[in-house]
Amino acid sequence: MKAKFAISCVSCGDKIQPGKEISKNKDENWVHKPVEDSEGLP
Ligand SMILES: [Zn+2]
């Protein structure tokens, strides 16, 4: 879905501006879409 408010991505900490595509991660927190997995980095 699209963000209705300016929020912060819990995965990367970046700001997400209203209108950006966002998604919920497994912990029900908003992150950028596609969902980022902070533990997926090498
Ligand atoms: Zn992010």
mmCIF file of the protein (N, C-alpha, C, O) and its ligand, coordinates in Angstrom:
data_MODEL
# 
_entry.id   MODEL 
# 
loop_
_entity.id 
_entity.type 
_entity.pdbx_number_of_molecules 
1 polymer     1 
2 non-polymer 1 
# 
_entity_poly.entity_id                      1 
_entity_poly.type                           'polypeptide(L)' 
_entity_poly.nstd_linkage                   no 
_entity_poly.nstd_monomer                   no 
_entity_poly.pdbx_seq_one_letter_code       MKAKFAISCVSCGDKIQPGKEISKNKDENWVHKPVEDSEGLP 
_entity_poly.pdbx_seq_one_letter_code_can   MKAKFAISCVSCGDKIQPGKEISKNKDENWVHKPVEDSEGLP 
_entity_poly.pdbx_strand_id                 A 
# 
loop_
_entity_poly_seq.entity_id 
_entity_poly_seq.num 
_entity_poly_seq.mon_id 
_entity_poly_seq.hetero 
1 1  MET n 
1 2  LYS n 
1 3  ALA n 
1 4  LYS n 
1 5  PHE n 
1 6  ALA n 
1 7  ILE n 
1 8  SER n 
1 9  CYS n 
1 10 VAL n 
1 11 SER n 
1 12 CYS n 
1 13 GLY n 
1 14 ASP n 
1 15 LYS n 
1 16 ILE n 
1 17 GLN n 
1 18 PRO n 
1 19 GLY n 
1 20 LYS n 
1 21 GLU n 
1 22 ILE n 
1 23 SER n 
1 24 LYS n 
1 25 ASN n 
1 26 LYS n 
1 27 ASP n 
1 28 GLU n 
1 29 ASN n 
1 30 TRP n 
1 31 VAL n 
1 32 HIS n 
1 33 LYS n 
1 34 PRO n 
1 35 VAL n 
1 36 GLU n 
1 37 ASP n 
1 38 SER n 
1 39 GLU n 
1 40 GLY n 
1 41 LEU n 
1 42 PRO n 
# 
loop_
_struct_asym.id 
_struct_asym.entity_id 
A 1 
B 2 
# 
loop_
_chem_comp.id 
_chem_comp.type 
_chem_comp.mon_nstd_flag 
ALA 'L-peptide linking' y 
ASN 'L-peptide linking' y 
ASP 'L-peptide linking' y 
CYS 'L-peptide linking' y 
GLN 'L-peptide linking' y 
GLU 'L-peptide linking' y 
GLY 'peptide linking'   y 
HIS 'L-peptide linking' y 
ILE 'L-peptide linking' y 
LEU 'L-peptide linking' y 
LYS 'L-peptide linking' y 
MET 'L-peptide linking' y 
PHE 'L-peptide linking' y 
PRO 'L-peptide linking' y 
SER 'L-peptide linking' y 
TRP 'L-peptide linking' y 
VAL 'L-peptide linking' y 
ZN  non-polymer         . 
# 
_pdbx_entity_nonpoly.entity_id   2 
_pdbx_entity_nonpoly.name        ? 
_pdbx_entity_nonpoly.comp_id     ZN 
# 
_pdbx_nonpoly_scheme.asym_id         B 
_pdbx_nonpoly_scheme.entity_id       2 
_pdbx_nonpoly_scheme.mon_id          ZN 
_pdbx_nonpoly_scheme.ndb_seq_num     1 
_pdbx_nonpoly_scheme.pdb_seq_num     101 
_pdbx_nonpoly_scheme.auth_seq_num    101 
_pdbx_nonpoly_scheme.pdb_mon_id      ZN 
_pdbx_nonpoly_scheme.auth_mon_id     ZN 
_pdbx_nonpoly_scheme.pdb_strand_id   A 
_pdbx_nonpoly_scheme.pdb_ins_code    . 
# 
loop_
_atom_site.group_PDB 
_atom_site.id 
_atom_site.type_symbol 
_atom_site.label_atom_id 
_atom_site.label_alt_id 
_atom_site.label_comp_id 
_atom_site.label_asym_id 
_atom_site.label_entity_id 
_atom_site.label_seq_id 
_atom_site.pdbx_PDB_ins_code 
_atom_site.Cartn_x 
_atom_site.Cartn_y 
_atom_site.Cartn_z 
_atom_site.occupancy 
_atom_site.B_iso_or_equiv 
_atom_site.pdbx_formal_charge 
_atom_site.auth_seq_id 
_atom_site.auth_comp_id 
_atom_site.auth_asym_id 
_atom_site.auth_atom_id 
_atom_site.pdbx_PDB_model_num 
ATOM   1   N  N  . MET A 1 1  ? 0.840  -1.191  0.000  1.00 0.00 ? 1   MET A N  1 
ATOM   2   C  CA . MET A 1 1  ? 0.000  0.000   0.000  1.00 0.00 ? 1   MET A CA 1 
ATOM   3   C  C  . MET A 1 1  ? 0.877  1.244   0.000  1.00 0.00 ? 1   MET A C  1 
ATOM   4   O  O  . MET A 1 1  ? 2.097  1.158   0.137  1.00 0.00 ? 1   MET A O  1 
ATOM   5   N  N  . LYS A 1 2  ? 0.248  2.388   -0.154 1.00 0.00 ? 2   LYS A N  1 
ATOM   6   C  CA . LYS A 1 2  ? 1.006  3.637   -0.150 1.00 0.00 ? 2   LYS A CA 1 
ATOM   7   C  C  . LYS A 1 2  ? 0.942  4.293   1.224  1.00 0.00 ? 2   LYS A C  1 
ATOM   8   O  O  . LYS A 1 2  ? -0.085 4.264   1.901  1.00 0.00 ? 2   LYS A O  1 
ATOM   9   N  N  . ALA A 1 3  ? 2.057  4.878   1.611  1.00 0.00 ? 3   ALA A N  1 
ATOM   10  C  CA . ALA A 1 3  ? 2.128  5.557   2.902  1.00 0.00 ? 3   ALA A CA 1 
ATOM   11  C  C  . ALA A 1 3  ? 1.215  6.780   2.891  1.00 0.00 ? 3   ALA A C  1 
ATOM   12  O  O  . ALA A 1 3  ? 1.192  7.549   1.930  1.00 0.00 ? 3   ALA A O  1 
ATOM   13  N  N  . LYS A 1 4  ? 0.473  6.940   3.967  1.00 0.00 ? 4   LYS A N  1 
ATOM   14  C  CA . LYS A 1 4  ? -0.388 8.116   4.085  1.00 0.00 ? 4   LYS A CA 1 
ATOM   15  C  C  . LYS A 1 4  ? 0.309  9.231   4.852  1.00 0.00 ? 4   LYS A C  1 
ATOM   16  O  O  . LYS A 1 4  ? -0.047 10.405  4.743  1.00 0.00 ? 4   LYS A O  1 
ATOM   17  N  N  . PHE A 1 5  ? 1.303  8.836   5.626  1.00 0.00 ? 5   PHE A N  1 
ATOM   18  C  CA . PHE A 1 5  ? 2.025  9.811   6.438  1.00 0.00 ? 5   PHE A CA 1 
ATOM   19  C  C  . PHE A 1 5  ? 3.520  9.602   6.255  1.00 0.00 ? 5   PHE A C  1 
ATOM   20  O  O  . PHE A 1 5  ? 3.962  8.551   5.790  1.00 0.00 ? 5   PHE A O  1 
ATOM   21  N  N  . ALA A 1 6  ? 4.289  10.615  6.626  1.00 0.00 ? 6   ALA A N  1 
ATOM   22  C  CA . ALA A 1 6  ? 5.739  10.463  6.633  1.00 0.00 ? 6   ALA A CA 1 
ATOM   23  C  C  . ALA A 1 6  ? 6.123  9.614   7.840  1.00 0.00 ? 6   ALA A C  1 
ATOM   24  O  O  . ALA A 1 6  ? 5.877  9.991   8.986  1.00 0.00 ? 6   ALA A O  1 
ATOM   25  N  N  . ILE A 1 7  ? 6.725  8.468   7.565  1.00 0.00 ? 7   ILE A N  1 
ATOM   26  C  CA . ILE A 1 7  ? 7.120  7.554   8.630  1.00 0.00 ? 7   ILE A CA 1 
ATOM   27  C  C  . ILE A 1 7  ? 8.566  7.134   8.406  1.00 0.00 ? 7   ILE A C  1 
ATOM   28  O  O  . ILE A 1 7  ? 9.183  7.506   7.408  1.00 0.00 ? 7   ILE A O  1 
ATOM   29  N  N  . SER A 1 8  ? 9.087  6.374   9.319  1.00 0.00 ? 8   SER A N  1 
ATOM   30  C  CA . SER A 1 8  ? 10.455 5.872   9.170  1.00 0.00 ? 8   SER A CA 1 
ATOM   31  C  C  . SER A 1 8  ? 10.419 4.370   8.947  1.00 0.00 ? 8   SER A C  1 
ATOM   32  O  O  . SER A 1 8  ? 9.671  3.647   9.605  1.00 0.00 ? 8   SER A O  1 
ATOM   33  N  N  . CYS A 1 9  ? 11.231 3.916   8.018  1.00 0.00 ? 9   CYS A N  1 
ATOM   34  C  CA . CYS A 1 9  ? 11.374 2.495   7.773  1.00 0.00 ? 9   CYS A CA 1 
ATOM   35  C  C  . CYS A 1 9  ? 12.160 1.879   8.934  1.00 0.00 ? 9   CYS A C  1 
ATOM   36  O  O  . CYS A 1 9  ? 13.274 2.309   9.233  1.00 0.00 ? 9   CYS A O  1 
ATOM   37  N  N  . VAL A 1 10 ? 11.574 0.873   9.583  1.00 0.00 ? 10  VAL A N  1 
ATOM   38  C  CA . VAL A 1 10 ? 12.243 0.274   10.738 1.00 0.00 ? 10  VAL A CA 1 
ATOM   39  C  C  . VAL A 1 10 ? 13.416 -0.591  10.313 1.00 0.00 ? 10  VAL A C  1 
ATOM   40  O  O  . VAL A 1 10 ? 14.274 -0.930  11.129 1.00 0.00 ? 10  VAL A O  1 
ATOM   41  N  N  . SER A 1 11 ? 13.453 -0.946  9.036  1.00 0.00 ? 11  SER A N  1 
ATOM   42  C  CA . SER A 1 11 ? 14.519 -1.818  8.555  1.00 0.00 ? 11  SER A CA 1 
ATOM   43  C  C  . SER A 1 11 ? 15.802 -1.036  8.285  1.00 0.00 ? 11  SER A C  1 
ATOM   44  O  O  . SER A 1 11 ? 16.873 -1.420  8.754  1.00 0.00 ? 11  SER A O  1 
ATOM   45  N  N  . CYS A 1 12 ? 15.697 0.063   7.528  1.00 0.00 ? 12  CYS A N  1 
ATOM   46  C  CA . CYS A 1 12 ? 16.894 0.807   7.154  1.00 0.00 ? 12  CYS A CA 1 
ATOM   47  C  C  . CYS A 1 12 ? 16.963 2.164   7.842  1.00 0.00 ? 12  CYS A C  1 
ATOM   48  O  O  . CYS A 1 12 ? 17.991 2.838   7.780  1.00 0.00 ? 12  CYS A O  1 
ATOM   49  N  N  . GLY A 1 13 ? 15.875 2.571   8.499  1.00 0.00 ? 13  GLY A N  1 
ATOM   50  C  CA . GLY A 1 13 ? 15.894 3.830   9.230  1.00 0.00 ? 13  GLY A CA 1 
ATOM   51  C  C  . GLY A 1 13 ? 15.634 5.052   8.378  1.00 0.00 ? 13  GLY A C  1 
ATOM   52  O  O  . GLY A 1 13 ? 15.579 6.170   8.891  1.00 0.00 ? 13  GLY A O  1 
ATOM   53  N  N  . ASP A 1 14 ? 15.474 4.849   7.077  1.00 0.00 ? 14  ASP A N  1 
ATOM   54  C  CA . ASP A 1 14 ? 15.212 5.975   6.191  1.00 0.00 ? 14  ASP A CA 1 
ATOM   55  C  C  . ASP A 1 14 ? 13.797 6.490   6.367  1.00 0.00 ? 14  ASP A C  1 
ATOM   56  O  O  . ASP A 1 14 ? 12.896 5.755   6.773  1.00 0.00 ? 14  ASP A O  1 
ATOM   57  N  N  . LYS A 1 15 ? 13.616 7.765   6.056  1.00 0.00 ? 15  LYS A N  1 
ATOM   58  C  CA . LYS A 1 15 ? 12.277 8.332   6.042  1.00 0.00 ? 15  LYS A CA 1 
ATOM   59  C  C  . LYS A 1 15 ? 11.511 7.804   4.829  1.00 0.00 ? 15  LYS A C  1 
ATOM   60  O  O  . LYS A 1 15 ? 12.072 7.636   3.746  1.00 0.00 ? 15  LYS A O  1 
ATOM   61  N  N  . ILE A 1 16 ? 10.239 7.552   5.033  1.00 0.00 ? 16  ILE A N  1 
ATOM   62  C  CA . ILE A 1 16 ? 9.364  7.166   3.931  1.00 0.00 ? 16  ILE A CA 1 
ATOM   63  C  C  . ILE A 1 16 ? 8.354  8.296   3.740  1.00 0.00 ? 16  ILE A C  1 
ATOM   64  O  O  . ILE A 1 16 ? 7.592  8.624   4.649  1.00 0.00 ? 16  ILE A O  1 
ATOM   65  N  N  . GLN A 1 17 ? 8.360  8.869   2.574  1.00 0.00 ? 17  GLN A N  1 
ATOM   66  C  CA . GLN A 1 17 ? 7.472  9.992   2.303  1.00 0.00 ? 17  GLN A CA 1 
ATOM   67  C  C  . GLN A 1 17 ? 6.074  9.495   1.955  1.00 0.00 ? 17  GLN A C  1 
ATOM   68  O  O  . GLN A 1 17 ? 5.918  8.394   1.426  1.00 0.00 ? 17  GLN A O  1 
ATOM   69  N  N  . PRO A 1 18 ? 5.052  10.305  2.251  1.00 0.00 ? 18  PRO A N  1 
ATOM   70  C  CA . PRO A 1 18 ? 3.688  9.958   1.868  1.00 0.00 ? 18  PRO A CA 1 
ATOM   71  C  C  . PRO A 1 18 ? 3.600  9.662   0.380  1.00 0.00 ? 18  PRO A C  1 
ATOM   72  O  O  . PRO A 1 18 ? 4.179  10.381  -0.435 1.00 0.00 ? 18  PRO A O  1 
ATOM   73  N  N  . GLY A 1 19 ? 2.884  8.615   0.026  1.00 0.00 ? 19  GLY A N  1 
ATOM   74  C  CA . GLY A 1 19 ? 2.727  8.236   -1.367 1.00 0.00 ? 19  GLY A CA 1 
ATOM   75  C  C  . GLY A 1 19 ? 3.686  7.144   -1.803 1.00 0.00 ? 19  GLY A C  1 
ATOM   76  O  O  . GLY A 1 19 ? 3.508  6.558   -2.871 1.00 0.00 ? 19  GLY A O  1 
ATOM   77  N  N  . LYS A 1 20 ? 4.715  6.855   -0.984 1.00 0.00 ? 20  LYS A N  1 
ATOM   78  C  CA . LYS A 1 20 ? 5.642  5.777   -1.309 1.00 0.00 ? 20  LYS A CA 1 
ATOM   79  C  C  . LYS A 1 20 ? 4.996  4.433   -1.007 1.00 0.00 ? 20  LYS A C  1 
ATOM   80  O  O  . LYS A 1 20 ? 4.163  4.309   -0.109 1.00 0.00 ? 20  LYS A O  1 
ATOM   81  N  N  . GLU A 1 21 ? 5.396  3.443   -1.773 1.00 0.00 ? 21  GLU A N  1 
ATOM   82  C  CA . GLU A 1 21 ? 4.906  2.093   -1.532 1.00 0.00 ? 21  GLU A CA 1 
ATOM   83  C  C  . GLU A 1 21 ? 5.578  1.517   -0.285 1.00 0.00 ? 21  GLU A C  1 
ATOM   84  O  O  . GLU A 1 21 ? 6.803  1.519   -0.161 1.00 0.00 ? 21  GLU A O  1 
ATOM   85  N  N  . ILE A 1 22 ? 4.752  1.028   0.627  1.00 0.00 ? 22  ILE A N  1 
ATOM   86  C  CA . ILE A 1 22 ? 5.276  0.443   1.858  1.00 0.00 ? 22  ILE A CA 1 
ATOM   87  C  C  . ILE A 1 22 ? 4.606  -0.894  2.101  1.00 0.00 ? 22  ILE A C  1 
ATOM   88  O  O  . ILE A 1 22 ? 3.610  -1.242  1.466  1.00 0.00 ? 22  ILE A O  1 
ATOM   89  N  N  . SER A 1 23 ? 5.174  -1.625  3.026  1.00 0.00 ? 23  SER A N  1 
ATOM   90  C  CA . SER A 1 23 ? 4.643  -2.935  3.359  1.00 0.00 ? 23  SER A CA 1 
ATOM   91  C  C  . SER A 1 23 ? 4.977  -3.217  4.813  1.00 0.00 ? 23  SER A C  1 
ATOM   92  O  O  . SER A 1 23 ? 5.854  -2.577  5.393  1.00 0.00 ? 23  SER A O  1 
ATOM   93  N  N  . LYS A 1 24 ? 4.273  -4.177  5.399  1.00 0.00 ? 24  LYS A N  1 
ATOM   94  C  CA . LYS A 1 24 ? 4.576  -4.543  6.773  1.00 0.00 ? 24  LYS A CA 1 
ATOM   95  C  C  . LYS A 1 24 ? 5.499  -5.742  6.792  1.00 0.00 ? 24  LYS A C  1 
ATOM   96  O  O  . LYS A 1 24 ? 5.342  -6.677  6.008  1.00 0.00 ? 24  LYS A O  1 
ATOM   97  N  N  . ASN A 1 25 ? 6.466  -5.704  7.695  1.00 0.00 ? 25  ASN A N  1 
ATOM   98  C  CA . ASN A 1 25 ? 7.336  -6.865  7.837  1.00 0.00 ? 25  ASN A CA 1 
ATOM   99  C  C  . ASN A 1 25 ? 6.702  -7.854  8.806  1.00 0.00 ? 25  ASN A C  1 
ATOM   100 O  O  . ASN A 1 25 ? 5.577  -7.663  9.267  1.00 0.00 ? 25  ASN A O  1 
ATOM   101 N  N  . LYS A 1 26 ? 7.439  -8.903  9.102  1.00 0.00 ? 26  LYS A N  1 
ATOM   102 C  CA . LYS A 1 26 ? 6.866  -9.972  9.929  1.00 0.00 ? 26  LYS A CA 1 
ATOM   103 C  C  . LYS A 1 26 ? 6.572  -9.515  11.348 1.00 0.00 ? 26  LYS A C  1 
ATOM   104 O  O  . LYS A 1 26 ? 5.827  -10.168 12.079 1.00 0.00 ? 26  LYS A O  1 
ATOM   105 N  N  . ASP A 1 27 ? 7.159  -8.394  11.732 1.00 0.00 ? 27  ASP A N  1 
ATOM   106 C  CA . ASP A 1 27 ? 6.905  -7.851  13.066 1.00 0.00 ? 27  ASP A CA 1 
ATOM   107 C  C  . ASP A 1 27 ? 5.832  -6.773  13.059 1.00 0.00 ? 27  ASP A C  1 
ATOM   108 O  O  . ASP A 1 27 ? 5.643  -6.059  14.044 1.00 0.00 ? 27  ASP A O  1 
ATOM   109 N  N  . GLU A 1 28 ? 5.125  -6.663  11.924 1.00 0.00 ? 28  GLU A N  1 
ATOM   110 C  CA . GLU A 1 28 ? 4.032  -5.691  11.798 1.00 0.00 ? 28  GLU A CA 1 
ATOM   111 C  C  . GLU A 1 28 ? 4.528  -4.253  11.848 1.00 0.00 ? 28  GLU A C  1 
ATOM   112 O  O  . GLU A 1 28 ? 3.804  -3.350  12.268 1.00 0.00 ? 28  GLU A O  1 
ATOM   113 N  N  . ASN A 1 29 ? 5.766  -4.049  11.419 1.00 0.00 ? 29  ASN A N  1 
ATOM   114 C  CA . ASN A 1 29 ? 6.299  -2.692  11.330 1.00 0.00 ? 29  ASN A CA 1 
ATOM   115 C  C  . ASN A 1 29 ? 6.393  -2.288  9.868  1.00 0.00 ? 29  ASN A C  1 
ATOM   116 O  O  . ASN A 1 29 ? 6.606  -3.130  8.996  1.00 0.00 ? 29  ASN A O  1 
ATOM   117 N  N  . TRP A 1 30 ? 6.233  -1.009  9.607  1.00 0.00 ? 30  TRP A N  1 
ATOM   118 C  CA . TRP A 1 30 ? 6.259  -0.520  8.241  1.00 0.00 ? 30  TRP A CA 1 
ATOM   119 C  C  . TRP A 1 30 ? 7.683  -0.429  7.709  1.00 0.00 ? 30  TRP A C  1 
ATOM   120 O  O  . TRP A 1 30 ? 8.585  0.080   8.375  1.00 0.00 ? 30  TRP A O  1 
ATOM   121 N  N  . VAL A 1 31 ? 7.857  -0.930  6.511  1.00 0.00 ? 31  VAL A N  1 
ATOM   122 C  CA . VAL A 1 31 ? 9.146  -0.858  5.827  1.00 0.00 ? 31  VAL A CA 1 
ATOM   123 C  C  . VAL A 1 31 ? 8.890  -0.524  4.367  1.00 0.00 ? 31  VAL A C  1 
ATOM   124 O  O  . VAL A 1 31 ? 7.761  -0.590  3.881  1.00 0.00 ? 31  VAL A O  1 
ATOM   125 N  N  . HIS A 1 32 ? 9.970  -0.162  3.679  1.00 0.00 ? 32  HIS A N  1 
ATOM   126 C  CA . HIS A 1 32 ? 9.856  0.045   2.248  1.00 0.00 ? 32  HIS A CA 1 
ATOM   127 C  C  . HIS A 1 32 ? 9.359  -1.230  1.578  1.00 0.00 ? 32  HIS A C  1 
ATOM   128 O  O  . HIS A 1 32 ? 9.522  -2.330  2.105  1.00 0.00 ? 32  HIS A O  1 
ATOM   129 N  N  . LYS A 1 33 ? 8.756  -1.065  0.418  1.00 0.00 ? 33  LYS A N  1 
ATOM   130 C  CA . LYS A 1 33 ? 8.368  -2.216  -0.363 1.00 0.00 ? 33  LYS A CA 1 
ATOM   131 C  C  . LYS A 1 33 ? 9.348  -2.353  -1.529 1.00 0.00 ? 33  LYS A C  1 
ATOM   132 O  O  . LYS A 1 33 ? 9.656  -1.338  -2.153 1.00 0.00 ? 33  LYS A O  1 
ATOM   133 N  N  . PRO A 1 34 ? 9.852  -3.532  -1.859 1.00 0.00 ? 34  PRO A N  1 
ATOM   134 C  CA . PRO A 1 34 ? 9.591  -4.799  -1.190 1.00 0.00 ? 34  PRO A CA 1 
ATOM   135 C  C  . PRO A 1 34 ? 10.180 -4.835  0.231  1.00 0.00 ? 34  PRO A C  1 
ATOM   136 O  O  . PRO A 1 34 ? 11.109 -4.095  0.555  1.00 0.00 ? 34  PRO A O  1 
ATOM   137 N  N  . VAL A 1 35 ? 9.620  -5.701  1.052  1.00 0.00 ? 35  VAL A N  1 
ATOM   138 C  CA . VAL A 1 35 ? 10.043 -5.785  2.442  1.00 0.00 ? 35  VAL A CA 1 
ATOM   139 C  C  . VAL A 1 35 ? 11.532 -6.074  2.532  1.00 0.00 ? 35  VAL A C  1 
ATOM   140 O  O  . VAL A 1 35 ? 12.061 -6.984  1.893  1.00 0.00 ? 35  VAL A O  1 
ATOM   141 N  N  . GLU A 1 36 ? 12.182 -5.262  3.350  1.00 0.00 ? 36  GLU A N  1 
ATOM   142 C  CA . GLU A 1 36 ? 13.620 -5.425  3.541  1.00 0.00 ? 36  GLU A CA 1 
ATOM   143 C  C  . GLU A 1 36 ? 13.872 -6.335  4.730  1.00 0.00 ? 36  GLU A C  1 
ATOM   144 O  O  . GLU A 1 36 ? 13.187 -6.261  5.751  1.00 0.00 ? 36  GLU A O  1 
ATOM   145 N  N  . ASP A 1 37 ? 14.849 -7.178  4.578  1.00 0.00 ? 37  ASP A N  1 
ATOM   146 C  CA . ASP A 1 37 ? 15.268 -8.024  5.687  1.00 0.00 ? 37  ASP A CA 1 
ATOM   147 C  C  . ASP A 1 37 ? 16.661 -7.592  6.115  1.00 0.00 ? 37  ASP A C  1 
ATOM   148 O  O  . ASP A 1 37 ? 17.640 -7.855  5.417  1.00 0.00 ? 37  ASP A O  1 
ATOM   149 N  N  . SER A 1 38 ? 16.748 -6.930  7.259  1.00 0.00 ? 38  SER A N  1 
ATOM   150 C  CA . SER A 1 38 ? 18.029 -6.373  7.690  1.00 0.00 ? 38  SER A CA 1 
ATOM   151 C  C  . SER A 1 38 ? 19.057 -7.466  7.974  1.00 0.00 ? 38  SER A C  1 
ATOM   152 O  O  . SER A 1 38 ? 20.254 -7.194  8.056  1.00 0.00 ? 38  SER A O  1 
ATOM   153 N  N  . GLU A 1 39 ? 18.588 -8.686  8.120  1.00 0.00 ? 39  GLU A N  1 
ATOM   154 C  CA . GLU A 1 39 ? 19.523 -9.777  8.383  1.00 0.00 ? 39  GLU A CA 1 
ATOM   155 C  C  . GLU A 1 39 ? 19.932 -10.478 7.086  1.00 0.00 ? 39  GLU A C  1 
ATOM   156 O  O  . GLU A 1 39 ? 20.649 -11.478 7.120  1.00 0.00 ? 39  GLU A O  1 
ATOM   157 N  N  . GLY A 1 40 ? 19.485 -9.964  5.965  1.00 0.00 ? 40  GLY A N  1 
ATOM   158 C  CA . GLY A 1 40 ? 19.780 -10.605 4.699  1.00 0.00 ? 40  GLY A CA 1 
ATOM   159 C  C  . GLY A 1 40 ? 21.088 -10.168 4.074  1.00 0.00 ? 40  GLY A C  1 
ATOM   160 O  O  . GLY A 1 40 ? 21.513 -10.715 3.056  1.00 0.00 ? 40  GLY A O  1 
ATOM   161 N  N  . LEU A 1 41 ? 21.734 -9.171  4.691  1.00 0.00 ? 41  LEU A N  1 
ATOM   162 C  CA . LEU A 1 41 ? 22.987 -8.693  4.130  1.00 0.00 ? 41  LEU A CA 1 
ATOM   163 C  C  . LEU A 1 41 ? 24.128 -9.658  4.453  1.00 0.00 ? 41  LEU A C  1 
ATOM   164 O  O  . LEU A 1 41 ? 24.144 -10.279 5.516  1.00 0.00 ? 41  LEU A O  1 
ATOM   165 N  N  . PRO A 1 42 ? 25.059 -9.776  3.548  1.00 0.00 ? 42  PRO A N  1 
ATOM   166 C  CA . PRO A 1 42 ? 26.191 -10.705 3.779  1.00 0.00 ? 42  PRO A CA 1 
ATOM   167 C  C  . PRO A 1 42 ? 27.090 -10.248 4.915  1.00 0.00 ? 42  PRO A C  1 
ATOM   168 O  O  . PRO A 1 42 ? 28.076 -10.915 5.229  1.00 0.00 ? 42  PRO A O  1 
HETATM 169 ZN ZN . ZN  B 2 .  ? 13.854 0.798   4.244  1.00 0.00 2 101 ZN  A ZN 1 
# 
